[in-house]
Amino acid sequence: MPLRFDIKNTFTLVLVLAVIVLFPLLLSSLWVKVVTSALIFSLAALGVSVVFAQLGLINLSQIALVGVGGWVLLRLNYATELPFTVMLVLGGIVTASIGALLALPALRMRGLYLALVTLMAAGAFQILFNAFQFPNGGEGFWGVAQQSAGVVRRPAFAQSDANYLRYVISAVAICITVVGLHRYAAPGRAWAMTRQSEANAMAAGVNVTFYKLWAFALSGCVAGIAGGLLAGALQQLDARSFLAGDSILLFALAIVGGVYHWLGAIIAGLLFKLLPALLNDFGLSADIAMVIFGAALLHAIMTAPQGIAGQLIGAISSIGKKGSATDD
């Protein structure tokens, strides 16, 4: 089932982002950082949606790819004088190539076996991150020193946390738009045919191998951009932030949020980062969020396959229809 991305949804996206732009004026410095992280991880959830919604395939390495994108940006930051946005794009390109490599098992397997393979890949990256750490301004290829002395060069207009949040919002909007446009182009049509029947797609002349690689590469690119944005937000990354198990959680939250609509990715990111922070702010353990996530996942699987986003859009549509009927 393809994602819906029409003019009405585009207008909704612009409206929502316009409201979010005002958040820095209303939030404390702490909550600006929390919202920034939530939106960054919404990009990672968007990558999950690309593969699952379009091809019905499960990729459990998304958090690891976020870490790869962050590693590349940090390495470029300390080794070159490139602008932040250029480093961000290059990080996305490198991560896209790794995402395409992860698609190779998808050419032969799917379901549980593919999920296990991608989860093992996430575990391998976790080991690498722990062993070599993230660049912090040191010398050599790994760029790791005993004490971190460097800082990430943010864009000139996004030096403050509030303006960096606006930069992140812009990046999220661009990525959502690019992913949405894919649904109306040749990749979207090829993905839809492939999901329905690979045999029929190949009979119709669709290069199934190429378009599977494309989907995983696009998913990886979005994750890499998320990692670069996270590096800019935190200034330094830690291996403990990219645990293999978090990829499972992100996939589950993408289902809860709704993989068939861009709003679902935003909801998934907010659940992933904002809900635990809210619980802590209320004096409760952030672990309670796992209980809430489990209940929400059961609800999504049993009664709401479109996720929270689908339910919200359905409710808004119902209200609009009732309003039109009343006017008539």
C-alpha positions as CSV (number, residue, x, y, z in Angstrom):
1,M,0.0,0.0,0.0
2,P,1.7,3.2,-1.1
3,L,2.1,6.2,1.1
4,R,-0.4,9.0,0.4
5,F,1.4,12.2,-0.4
6,D,-1.0,14.6,-2.2
7,I,-1.4,18.4,-2.2
8,K,-3.6,18.3,0.9
9,N,-0.9,16.4,2.8
10,T,1.8,18.7,1.5
11,F,-0.2,21.7,2.9
12,T,-0.6,19.9,6.2
13,L,3.2,19.3,6.3
14,V,3.9,22.9,5.7
15,L,1.4,23.9,8.4
16,V,2.8,21.5,11.0
17,L,6.4,22.6,10.3
18,A,5.4,26.3,10.5
19,V,4.0,25.6,14.0
20,I,7.2,23.7,15.0
21,V,9.4,26.5,13.8
22,L,7.8,28.6,16.6
23,F,8.8,26.0,19.3
24,P,12.2,27.5,20.0
25,L,10.4,30.6,21.2
26,L,8.2,28.6,23.6
27,L,10.6,25.9,24.9
28,S,13.4,26.0,27.4
29,S,16.9,25.2,26.2
30,L,16.5,21.6,27.5
31,W,13.3,20.9,25.5
32,V,14.7,22.5,22.4
33,K,17.4,19.8,22.5
34,V,14.9,17.0,23.2
35,V,12.6,18.1,20.3
36,T,15.7,18.3,18.0
37,S,16.7,14.7,18.9
38,A,13.1,13.6,18.4
39,L,12.9,15.1,14.9
40,I,16.3,13.6,14.0
41,F,15.1,10.1,14.9
42,S,11.9,10.7,12.9
43,L,14.2,10.6,9.9
44,A,15.5,7.2,10.9
45,A,11.8,6.1,11.3
46,L,11.1,7.5,7.8
47,G,13.8,5.2,6.4
48,V,12.2,2.2,8.1
49,S,8.9,3.2,6.4
50,V,10.5,3.3,3.0
51,V,11.5,-0.3,3.0
52,F,8.6,-1.7,5.0
53,A,5.7,0.2,3.5
54,Q,6.9,0.0,-0.1
55,L,8.4,-3.5,-0.2
56,G,7.1,-5.2,2.9
57,L,10.6,-5.9,4.0
58,I,12.0,-5.6,7.6
59,N,15.3,-3.7,8.1
60,L,16.6,-3.8,11.7
61,S,19.8,-2.0,11.1
62,Q,18.5,1.6,10.9
63,I,20.0,2.8,14.2
64,A,23.4,1.4,13.1
65,L,23.1,3.4,9.9
66,V,22.4,6.5,11.9
67,G,25.6,5.9,13.7
68,V,27.5,5.4,10.4
69,G,26.2,8.8,9.1
70,G,27.3,10.5,12.3
71,W,30.7,8.9,12.1
72,V,31.3,10.1,8.6
73,L,30.2,13.6,9.4
74,L,32.5,13.7,12.4
75,R,35.5,12.4,10.4
76,L,34.9,15.0,7.6
77,N,34.4,17.7,10.2
78,Y,37.9,17.2,11.7
79,A,39.7,16.2,8.5
80,T,38.3,18.9,6.1
81,E,37.0,22.4,6.0
82,L,33.8,21.5,4.1
83,P,30.6,23.3,5.0
84,F,28.2,21.4,7.4
85,T,25.6,20.9,4.7
86,V,28.1,19.4,2.3
87,M,29.4,17.0,5.0
88,L,25.8,16.1,5.8
89,V,25.1,15.2,2.1
90,L,28.3,13.2,1.8
91,G,27.5,11.3,5.0
92,G,24.1,10.4,3.5
93,I,25.7,9.2,0.3
94,V,28.2,7.0,2.1
95,T,25.4,5.5,4.3
96,A,23.3,5.0,1.2
97,S,26.0,2.8,-0.3
98,I,26.1,0.7,2.9
99,G,22.3,0.5,2.9
100,A,22.5,-0.8,-0.6
101,L,24.9,-3.5,0.5
102,L,22.5,-4.5,3.3
103,A,19.9,-5.0,0.5
104,L,21.8,-7.9,-1.0
105,P,20.3,-10.4,1.4
106,A,16.9,-9.1,0.5
107,L,17.4,-10.3,-3.0
108,R,17.3,-13.9,-1.7
109,M,15.3,-13.8,1.6
110,R,12.6,-11.9,3.4
111,G,10.6,-12.1,6.6
112,L,12.2,-13.4,9.7
113,Y,15.5,-14.4,8.0
114,L,16.0,-10.9,6.5
115,A,15.2,-9.3,9.9
116,L,17.8,-11.5,11.6
117,V,20.5,-10.7,9.0
118,T,20.0,-7.0,9.3
119,L,19.9,-7.2,13.1
120,M,23.2,-9.1,13.0
121,A,24.6,-6.3,10.8
122,A,23.4,-3.8,13.4
123,G,25.2,-5.8,16.1
124,A,28.4,-5.8,14.0
125,F,28.3,-2.0,13.7
126,Q,27.7,-1.8,17.5
127,I,30.9,-3.8,18.1
128,L,32.8,-1.5,15.7
129,F,31.6,1.6,17.3
130,N,32.6,0.3,20.7
131,A,36.0,-0.8,19.5
132,F,37.0,2.3,17.5
133,Q,34.8,5.0,19.0
134,F,33.7,8.1,17.1
135,P,36.2,10.8,15.8
136,N,36.8,13.6,18.3
137,G,39.6,15.5,16.7
138,G,42.4,13.1,17.1
139,E,45.0,12.1,14.4
140,G,44.9,9.2,12.0
141,F,42.1,7.6,10.0
142,W,39.9,7.0,13.1
143,G,40.6,10.5,14.5
144,V,40.2,9.5,18.1
145,A,42.2,11.2,20.9
146,Q,42.2,10.5,24.6
147,Q,40.5,13.8,25.3
148,S,38.0,15.5,22.9
149,A,39.1,18.9,21.8
150,G,37.2,19.6,18.6
151,V,33.7,20.8,17.9
152,V,31.3,20.3,15.1
153,R,31.0,23.2,12.7
154,R,27.4,24.0,12.5
155,P,26.0,26.2,9.7
156,A,26.7,29.9,10.3
157,F,23.0,30.6,10.7
158,A,22.4,27.7,13.0
159,Q,25.0,28.2,15.8
160,S,22.4,28.4,18.6
161,D,20.3,25.4,19.6
162,A,17.1,27.2,18.6
163,N,18.3,28.0,15.1
164,Y,19.8,24.5,14.8
165,L,16.3,23.1,15.5
166,R,15.0,25.2,12.6
167,Y,17.8,23.7,10.5
168,V,16.8,20.2,11.5
169,I,13.2,21.0,10.7
170,S,14.2,22.1,7.2
171,A,16.2,18.9,6.7
172,V,13.3,16.8,7.8
173,A,10.9,18.6,5.5
174,I,13.2,18.1,2.5
175,C,13.8,14.4,3.2
176,I,10.0,13.8,3.7
177,T,9.4,15.6,0.4
178,V,12.0,13.6,-1.5
179,V,10.8,10.3,-0.1
180,G,7.2,11.3,-0.9
181,L,8.0,12.2,-4.5
182,H,9.5,8.8,-5.0
183,R,6.0,7.3,-4.7
184,Y,4.8,9.1,-7.8
185,A,7.9,8.4,-9.8
186,A,9.1,5.2,-11.4
187,P,10.5,3.8,-8.1
188,G,7.1,4.0,-6.4
189,R,5.4,2.2,-9.2
190,A,8.1,-0.5,-9.3
191,W,8.0,-0.9,-5.5
192,A,4.2,-1.3,-5.6
193,M,4.4,-4.0,-8.3
194,T,7.2,-5.8,-6.5
195,R,5.4,-5.9,-3.2
196,Q,2.3,-7.4,-4.8
197,S,4.2,-10.0,-6.7
198,E,7.9,-10.2,-7.7
199,A,7.2,-12.6,-10.4
200,N,4.6,-10.4,-12.0
201,A,6.9,-7.4,-11.6
202,M,9.7,-9.1,-13.4
203,A,7.3,-10.3,-16.1
204,A,6.3,-6.6,-16.6
205,G,9.9,-5.6,-17.1
206,V,10.6,-4.2,-13.7
207,N,14.2,-4.6,-12.6
208,V,13.4,-6.0,-9.1
209,T,17.0,-6.2,-8.0
210,F,17.7,-2.6,-8.9
211,Y,14.7,-1.2,-7.2
212,K,15.2,-3.2,-4.0
213,L,18.7,-1.8,-3.9
214,W,17.3,1.7,-4.5
215,A,14.8,1.4,-1.6
216,F,17.5,0.3,0.8
217,A,19.9,3.0,-0.4
218,L,17.2,5.7,0.1
219,S,16.5,4.4,3.5
220,G,20.2,4.4,4.3
221,C,20.7,7.9,3.0
222,V,17.9,9.2,5.2
223,A,19.5,7.4,8.2
224,G,22.9,8.9,7.4
225,I,21.5,12.4,7.2
226,A,19.9,11.8,10.6
227,G,23.2,10.7,12.0
228,G,25.0,13.8,10.7
229,L,22.3,16.0,12.2
230,L,22.6,14.2,15.5
231,A,26.4,14.8,15.5
232,G,25.8,18.4,14.9
233,A,23.2,18.6,17.8
234,L,25.3,16.7,20.4
235,Q,28.8,17.8,19.1
236,Q,30.1,14.3,20.0
237,L,28.6,10.8,19.6
238,D,28.9,7.8,21.9
239,A,28.8,4.2,20.9
240,R,26.1,3.5,23.6
241,S,23.7,5.6,21.6
242,F,23.6,3.1,18.7
243,L,22.6,-0.2,20.3
244,A,21.4,-2.9,18.0
245,G,18.3,-3.4,20.2
246,D,17.2,0.2,19.5
247,S,16.7,-0.7,15.9
248,I,14.0,-3.1,17.0
249,L,12.4,-0.5,19.1
250,L,12.5,2.1,16.3
251,F,10.9,-0.4,13.9
252,A,8.1,-1.1,16.4
253,L,7.5,2.6,16.9
254,A,7.4,3.2,13.1
255,I,4.5,0.6,13.1
256,V,2.8,2.4,16.0
257,G,3.2,5.8,14.3
258,G,2.1,4.6,10.9
259,V,4.4,3.6,8.1
260,Y,2.0,4.6,5.3
261,H,2.1,8.3,6.0
262,W,4.9,10.9,6.6
263,L,3.2,11.9,9.9
264,G,3.8,8.4,11.2
265,A,7.6,9.0,11.1
266,I,7.2,12.2,13.1
267,I,5.1,10.4,15.7
268,A,7.6,7.6,15.9
269,G,10.5,10.0,16.6
270,L,8.5,11.9,19.2
271,L,7.6,8.6,21.0
272,F,11.3,7.4,20.7
273,K,12.8,10.5,22.4
274,L,10.1,12.9,23.7
275,L,8.0,10.5,25.7
276,P,10.8,9.2,27.9
277,A,11.9,12.8,28.6
278,L,8.4,13.7,29.5
279,L,8.2,10.8,32.0
280,N,11.4,11.9,33.6
281,D,10.1,15.4,33.8
282,F,7.1,14.1,35.7
283,G,9.3,12.3,38.1
284,L,8.6,8.9,36.6
285,S,10.9,6.2,35.3
286,A,11.6,6.4,31.6
287,D,11.3,2.6,31.6
288,I,7.5,3.1,31.8
289,A,7.7,4.1,28.2
290,M,8.5,0.5,27.2
291,V,5.3,-0.6,28.7
292,I,3.4,2.1,26.8
293,F,5.2,1.2,23.6
294,G,4.3,-2.5,24.0
295,A,0.6,-1.7,24.5
296,A,0.6,0.7,21.6
297,L,2.2,-1.9,19.3
298,L,-0.4,-4.5,20.2
299,H,-3.1,-1.9,19.5
300,A,-1.5,-1.1,16.1
301,I,-1.2,-4.7,15.1
302,M,-4.7,-5.8,16.2
303,T,-6.9,-2.8,15.4
304,A,-5.0,0.0,13.8
305,P,-2.7,-1.2,10.9
306,Q,-2.5,2.4,9.7
307,G,-1.0,3.4,13.0
308,I,-1.6,6.6,15.0
309,A,-1.2,8.7,11.8
310,G,-3.9,6.8,10.0
311,Q,-6.3,7.1,12.9
312,L,-5.7,10.9,13.2
313,I,-6.1,11.4,9.4
314,G,-9.3,9.2,9.5
315,A,-10.7,11.2,12.4
316,I,-10.0,14.5,10.6
317,S,-11.6,13.3,7.4
318,S,-14.7,12.2,9.3
319,I,-15.0,15.6,10.9
320,G,-14.6,17.2,7.5
321,K,-17.3,15.0,6.0
322,K,-19.7,15.8,8.8
323,G,-19.0,19.5,8.4
324,S,-19.7,19.3,4.7
325,A,-22.9,17.3,5.3
326,T,-24.1,19.9,7.9
327,D,-23.4,22.8,5.4
328,D,-25.5,21.0,2.8
